[in-house]
Amino acid sequence: MSVRLMIDHRKKGEAAQRHPEKAHRPDNPIARKPEWIRVRAPNHPTYHETRKLMRDNRLVTVCEEAACPNIGECWSQRHATMMIMGEICTRACAFCNVTTGLPHALDADEPQRVADAVAKLGLRHVVITSVDRDDLPDGGAHHFARVIAAIRAAAPDTTIEILTPDFLRKPGSLEVVVAARPDVFNHNLETVPRLYPSIRPGARYYQSMRLLDDVKRLDPSIFTKSGLMLGLGEERPEILQVMDDLRIADVDFITLGQYLQPTVKHAAVARFVTPGEFDDYAGMARVKGFLQVSSSPLTRSSYHADSDFAELRAAREQRLRTERGATEMK
């Protein structure tokens, strides 16, 4: 049975406690969601098993912290996106439901706990993300590398996708993460450049673009991926320009999903983009040369990441075969 999606409707006091930096902002009423945004209630037995495993291993998931609408479906299939380095972020993005504040010290045991959970879940593909850790000299790069190494040891057949911060003003950090050789390096642009000052004030669009470009420069074999939230006030030409920027950086995979407002203190939804528009953007992205595209109202960075990775790898192999055939015919 489907239910209308219920994002985090906390009371104002609770929202202010979780997001003290947003407490002074005027309320943005949460708009009624259209019929096409529906999810299943999380009542599958495997959902509860996955939840217990996360608790037993003292792991944080972005599924919960970011109030992901797909948590019921994903956890029922033993898919969970683990969020390392704590649940407190040093940034204060206007769209994000993760707590802002001063993070705790890194937990040296976390890499092994993450690896143990991956092995117990029997994952073919795992997504590891993190909060921003501007307080650390390396932005958490070495911790990412340790997590990747621990998963390789505990579950050698599992492919690893990471969703990283931008490592702004952290020279040398990207090189550390790339040297650990994840299978997919994801860093989300989130929105168009014009909206960065209001939506992603702690980040810089061209730093994020440079990060993705540098991954390919350092190791062309690593798949790169990025995503946008739609419905924040962006215009179609701006979305298409971001696609072009990503292709210039040779990014392989783009995700496009609907922004959903977590609380009244977060950025308002400017509009709900229709499924037909998402299909149109998917077609444009494929024409522009992305190997893989996921575009729908409920698309999120790690939604169906395991099957998407299989398709991504197959698409690269097909492109390479086509290129070799064209070369041989000359």
Order of alpha helices (4+ residues) and beta strands (2+ residues): beta-alpha-beta-alpha-alpha-alpha-beta-beta-beta-alpha-beta-alpha-beta-alpha-beta-alpha-alpha-beta-alpha-beta-alpha-beta-alpha
